[in-house]
Amino acid sequence: MKDETLTRLLRSDLGALRDYAPAHGMDPRRVIKLDANENPYGPSPRVLTALAAARTWQFYCSQDEARAQVAQYAGVNPENIVKYRPDQRRRRSD
């Protein structure tokens, strides 16, 4: 895509934005932008140890477990918790 084509696709106000400039004229290779959640060092050894010890950290809990935990947090019975995806249309049965 040519540059002029890209420019045509942008909103006119975006073309007026200045390029990113690191704070205080610092060398960009030495800047860590915490607002962008950058971490050049990776997780700490303690985090790696905790993740290795937790065998199920990468799995979601079952729907029943989730319902029980939410119910406990909310102080209600699990039967009062209804879980559905936003793309599922739920209809009340009258």
ZATI-203749 format. One record per residue (C-alpha): residue number from 1; x, y, z; residue in one letter. Coordinates in Angstrom, 1 decimal. Each point is the difference from the previous one (the first is absolute). Layout:
<pt><num>NUM</num><u>X</u><v>Y</v><w>Z</w><residuo>A</residuo></pt>
...
//
This chain:
<pt><num>1</num><u>0.0</u><v>0.0</v><w>0.0</w><residuo>M</residuo></pt>
<pt><num>2</num><u>1.4</u><v>3.3</v><w>-1.0</w><residuo>K</residuo></pt>
<pt><num>3</num><u>0.5</u><v>2.7</v><w>2.6</w><residuo>D</residuo></pt>
<pt><num>4</num><u>-2.6</u><v>2.4</v><w>-1.6</w><residuo>E</residuo></pt>
<pt><num>5</num><u>-2.6</u><v>-2.8</v><w>0.0</w><residuo>T</residuo></pt>
<pt><num>6</num><u>0.6</u><v>-0.5</v><w>3.7</w><residuo>L</residuo></pt>
<pt><num>7</num><u>-0.2</u><v>3.7</v><w>0.6</w><residuo>T</residuo></pt>
<pt><num>8</num><u>-3.4</u><v>0.1</v><w>-1.7</w><residuo>R</residuo></pt>
<pt><num>9</num><u>-1.3</u><v>-2.8</v><w>2.3</w><residuo>L</residuo></pt>
<pt><num>10</num><u>0.9</u><v>1.9</v><w>3.2</w><residuo>L</residuo></pt>
<pt><num>11</num><u>-2.2</u><v>2.5</v><w>1.7</w><residuo>R</residuo></pt>
<pt><num>12</num><u>1.2</u><v>3.5</v><w>-0.8</w><residuo>S</residuo></pt>
<pt><num>13</num><u>0.7</u><v>0.8</v><w>3.7</w><residuo>D</residuo></pt>
<pt><num>14</num><u>2.3</u><v>-3.1</v><w>0.3</w><residuo>L</residuo></pt>
<pt><num>15</num><u>2.3</u><v>1.4</v><w>-2.7</w><residuo>G</residuo></pt>
<pt><num>16</num><u>0.8</u><v>3.0</v><w>2.2</w><residuo>A</residuo></pt>
<pt><num>17</num><u>1.3</u><v>-2.2</v><w>2.8</w><residuo>L</residuo></pt>
<pt><num>18</num><u>3.7</u><v>0.3</v><w>0.7</w><residuo>R</residuo></pt>
<pt><num>19</num><u>2.3</u><v>-3.1</v><w>0.0</w><residuo>D</residuo></pt>
<pt><num>20</num><u>0.7</u><v>-1.6</v><w>3.3</w><residuo>Y</residuo></pt>
<pt><num>21</num><u>2.9</u><v>1.6</v><w>1.8</w><residuo>A</residuo></pt>
<pt><num>22</num><u>1.5</u><v>-1.5</v><w>3.1</w><residuo>P</residuo></pt>
<pt><num>23</num><u>-0.2</u><v>2.0</v><w>3.2</w><residuo>A</residuo></pt>
<pt><num>24</num><u>2.7</u><v>2.4</v><w>0.7</w><residuo>H</residuo></pt>
<pt><num>25</num><u>2.0</u><v>-0.8</v><w>-3.1</w><residuo>G</residuo></pt>
<pt><num>26</num><u>1.1</u><v>-3.4</v><w>1.3</w><residuo>M</residuo></pt>
<pt><num>27</num><u>1.3</u><v>-2.7</v><w>-2.2</w><residuo>D</residuo></pt>
<pt><num>28</num><u>-3.1</u><v>-2.1</v><w>-0.9</w><residuo>P</residuo></pt>
<pt><num>29</num><u>2.0</u><v>-3.2</v><w>0.5</w><residuo>R</residuo></pt>
<pt><num>30</num><u>0.4</u><v>0.9</v><w>3.6</w><residuo>R</residuo></pt>
<pt><num>31</num><u>-3.6</u><v>0.9</v><w>0.7</w><residuo>V</residuo></pt>
<pt><num>32</num><u>-2.5</u><v>-2.4</v><w>1.5</w><residuo>I</residuo></pt>
<pt><num>33</num><u>-3.6</u><v>1.2</v><w>-0.6</w><residuo>K</residuo></pt>
<pt><num>34</num><u>-1.9</u><v>-1.3</v><w>3.0</w><residuo>L</residuo></pt>
<pt><num>35</num><u>-3.3</u><v>1.3</v><w>-1.4</w><residuo>D</residuo></pt>
<pt><num>36</num><u>0.4</u><v>-2.5</v><w>-2.9</w><residuo>A</residuo></pt>
<pt><num>37</num><u>0.6</u><v>-2.9</v><w>2.5</w><residuo>N</residuo></pt>
<pt><num>38</num><u>3.5</u><v>-0.6</v><w>-1.3</w><residuo>E</residuo></pt>
<pt><num>39</num><u>2.4</u><v>-2.1</v><w>2.0</w><residuo>N</residuo></pt>
<pt><num>40</num><u>3.4</u><v>-0.7</v><w>-1.6</w><residuo>P</residuo></pt>
<pt><num>41</num><u>1.0</u><v>-2.3</v><w>2.8</w><residuo>Y</residuo></pt>
<pt><num>42</num><u>-2.8</u><v>-2.6</v><w>-0.1</w><residuo>G</residuo></pt>
<pt><num>43</num><u>-1.7</u><v>-1.4</v><w>3.1</w><residuo>P</residuo></pt>
<pt><num>44</num><u>1.8</u><v>-0.2</v><w>3.3</w><residuo>S</residuo></pt>
<pt><num>45</num><u>1.4</u><v>-3.4</v><w>1.1</w><residuo>P</residuo></pt>
<pt><num>46</num><u>-2.6</u><v>0.0</v><w>2.8</w><residuo>R</residuo></pt>
<pt><num>47</num><u>-2.8</u><v>0.3</v><w>-2.6</w><residuo>V</residuo></pt>
<pt><num>48</num><u>1.5</u><v>-2.8</v><w>-2.1</w><residuo>L</residuo></pt>
<pt><num>49</num><u>0.2</u><v>-2.2</v><w>3.1</w><residuo>T</residuo></pt>
<pt><num>50</num><u>-3.6</u><v>0.7</v><w>0.9</w><residuo>A</residuo></pt>
<pt><num>51</num><u>-1.2</u><v>-0.7</v><w>-3.5</w><residuo>L</residuo></pt>
<pt><num>52</num><u>2.0</u><v>-3.3</v><w>-0.1</w><residuo>A</residuo></pt>
<pt><num>53</num><u>-1.6</u><v>-1.1</v><w>3.3</w><residuo>A</residuo></pt>
<pt><num>54</num><u>-3.5</u><v>0.8</v><w>-1.1</w><residuo>A</residuo></pt>
<pt><num>55</num><u>-0.9</u><v>-2.9</v><w>-2.3</w><residuo>R</residuo></pt>
<pt><num>56</num><u>-3.3</u><v>1.5</v><w>-1.2</w><residuo>T</residuo></pt>
<pt><num>57</num><u>0.8</u><v>3.6</v><w>-0.4</w><residuo>W</residuo></pt>
<pt><num>58</num><u>-0.7</u><v>-0.1</v><w>-3.7</w><residuo>Q</residuo></pt>
<pt><num>59</num><u>-3.4</u><v>-1.5</v><w>0.2</w><residuo>F</residuo></pt>
<pt><num>60</num><u>-3.4</u><v>1.6</v><w>0.7</w><residuo>Y</residuo></pt>
<pt><num>61</num><u>-2.0</u><v>-1.5</v><w>2.9</w><residuo>C</residuo></pt>
<pt><num>62</num><u>-3.2</u><v>-1.8</v><w>-0.8</w><residuo>S</residuo></pt>
<pt><num>63</num><u>-3.3</u><v>1.9</v><w>-0.4</w><residuo>Q</residuo></pt>
<pt><num>64</num><u>-1.2</u><v>-1.5</v><w>3.3</w><residuo>D</residuo></pt>
<pt><num>65</num><u>3.2</u><v>1.1</v><w>1.8</w><residuo>E</residuo></pt>
<pt><num>66</num><u>-0.3</u><v>3.5</v><w>-1.4</w><residuo>A</residuo></pt>
<pt><num>67</num><u>-3.7</u><v>0.2</v><w>1.0</w><residuo>R</residuo></pt>
<pt><num>68</num><u>0.9</u><v>-1.1</v><w>3.6</w><residuo>A</residuo></pt>
<pt><num>69</num><u>2.8</u><v>2.5</v><w>0.3</w><residuo>Q</residuo></pt>
<pt><num>70</num><u>-2.1</u><v>2.9</v><w>-1.3</w><residuo>V</residuo></pt>
<pt><num>71</num><u>-2.9</u><v>-1.0</v><w>2.2</w><residuo>A</residuo></pt>
<pt><num>72</num><u>2.3</u><v>-0.1</v><w>3.1</w><residuo>Q</residuo></pt>
<pt><num>73</num><u>1.4</u><v>3.4</v><w>-0.9</w><residuo>Y</residuo></pt>
<pt><num>74</num><u>-3.4</u><v>1.5</v><w>-0.5</w><residuo>A</residuo></pt>
<pt><num>75</num><u>-1.5</u><v>-1.8</v><w>3.1</w><residuo>G</residuo></pt>
<pt><num>76</num><u>-2.7</u><v>-1.8</v><w>-2.0</w><residuo>V</residuo></pt>
<pt><num>77</num><u>-0.9</u><v>-3.6</v><w>-0.9</w><residuo>N</residuo></pt>
<pt><num>78</num><u>1.8</u><v>-1.4</v><w>-3.1</w><residuo>P</residuo></pt>
<pt><num>79</num><u>-3.5</u><v>-0.6</v><w>-1.5</w><residuo>E</residuo></pt>
<pt><num>80</num><u>-0.4</u><v>3.8</v><w>-0.1</w><residuo>N</residuo></pt>
<pt><num>81</num><u>3.0</u><v>0.5</v><w>-2.3</w><residuo>I</residuo></pt>
<pt><num>82</num><u>-0.7</u><v>-0.2</v><w>-3.7</w><residuo>V</residuo></pt>
<pt><num>83</num><u>3.0</u><v>-0.2</v><w>-2.4</w><residuo>K</residuo></pt>
<pt><num>84</num><u>-0.3</u><v>0.4</v><w>-3.7</w><residuo>Y</residuo></pt>
<pt><num>85</num><u>2.1</u><v>1.5</v><w>-2.8</w><residuo>R</residuo></pt>
<pt><num>86</num><u>-1.1</u><v>3.4</v><w>-1.4</w><residuo>P</residuo></pt>
<pt><num>87</num><u>-0.5</u><v>-1.6</v><w>-3.4</w><residuo>D</residuo></pt>
<pt><num>88</num><u>-2.6</u><v>-2.4</v><w>1.5</w><residuo>Q</residuo></pt>
<pt><num>89</num><u>-3.5</u><v>1.4</v><w>0.1</w><residuo>R</residuo></pt>
<pt><num>90</num><u>-1.7</u><v>-1.0</v><w>3.3</w><residuo>R</residuo></pt>
<pt><num>91</num><u>-3.7</u><v>0.2</v><w>0.2</w><residuo>R</residuo></pt>
<pt><num>92</num><u>-2.0</u><v>-0.2</v><w>3.1</w><residuo>R</residuo></pt>
<pt><num>93</num><u>-2.4</u><v>-2.9</v><w>0.1</w><residuo>S</residuo></pt>
<pt><num>94</num><u>-3.4</u><v>1.4</v><w>1.2</w><residuo>D</residuo></pt>
//
